[in-house]
Amino acid sequence: MKVITFGELMLRLAPEGYLRFLQADSFEATFGGGEANVSVSLANYGADSVFVSKLPKHAIGQMAVNSLRKYGVDTSKITRGGDRVGIYFLEKGASQRGSLCIYDRAHSAIAEAKKEDFDWDAIFEGADWFHFTGITPALGPNVVEICIEACKKAKEHGVKISCDLNYRGKLWTREQARAAMTEICKYVDVCISNEEDAKDVFGIEAENTDIDSGKLNKAGYESVARQLTEKFGFEKVAITLRESISANDNDWSAMLYSEGKGYYSKLYHLHIVDRVGGGDSFGGGLIYALCSGKDPQSAIEFAVAASALKHSIEGDYNFVSADEVEKLAKGSGSGRVQR
């Protein structure tokens, strides 16, 4: 399988452990970003994984490219140019203190990209799947246009399209998101969302569900998926269900809505090492499972197991194999030493 992802790769700067920004004397530098995280997952599963973006030619830009290349991601379609690599600062939460993310990504190379920076006909040659998130068009009206052009070209090449709504209120307003994503989602085959994104972007919400209290209503989420399907004609809608007990402990599951039926995964009780990239690892797992021909129940089990494992790994990227995910999906979740 050949999967194309498109988005921004950022430098992540984080204090050691659970230190707050105000306590930190140094920051650990790694890289990550929604679509890049998906690309790394897919490469680890053995897929032909291609990441598309725009990054500067300078040394920090090359560091970003190398962070993907060393894990087997094809970086040959990354356009080089511009002046900035986007940055985000992450303060990891603990107990009742939530994590904090501060962006410094204005005027990054991808945010100032132009349509002519990308040859989508060449990019989609031989491709099976195209994935991006709602974070990418949020970078600016020019990137909205690039995303729409990419989707049109993907359709011309017979490529399946998935999009994780991933609403980010620090990047654009709900009104801007709704206008852009309403146009973009016309081309999407598989929509990935959570209990908040569908409401924030399209005003669609599950009835009798309080996001903050973590109380879930399965019938309500099937209603959300059905409404999204009726509005855009999606083939499938995946909704992740996170029940937040604290910053360190979450219950994690998901639903895949396909052909009028909701398929629910098992529930995982997570003790979190790093939750950033958790949703992206879910997306990567779902894409791999669907491309592999798994049935809806098997696909959602694989995706949730992949994401559960990611929550145990530092950094944005999910460093697990398909075999490890399959073992967890089939019930091997005790955490015992493997000898």
Secondary structure, 3 states (H helix, E strand, C coil): CEEEEECCCEEEEECCCCCCHHHCCCCEEEEECHHHHHHHHHHHCCCEEEEECEECCCHHHHHHHHHHHCCCCECCCCEECCCCCCEEEEECCECCECCEEEEECCCCCCCCCCHHHCCHHHHCCCCCEEEEECCCHHHCHHHHHHHHHHHHHHHHCCCEEEEECCCCCCCCCHHHHHHHHHHHHHHCCEEEEECCHHHHHHCCCCCCCECCCCECCHHHHHHHHHHHHHHHCCCEEEEEEEEECCCCEEEEEEEEEECCEEEECCCEEEECCCCCCHHHHHHHHHHHHHHCCCCHHHHHHHHHHHHHHHCCCCCCCCCCCHHHHHHHHCCCCCCCCCC
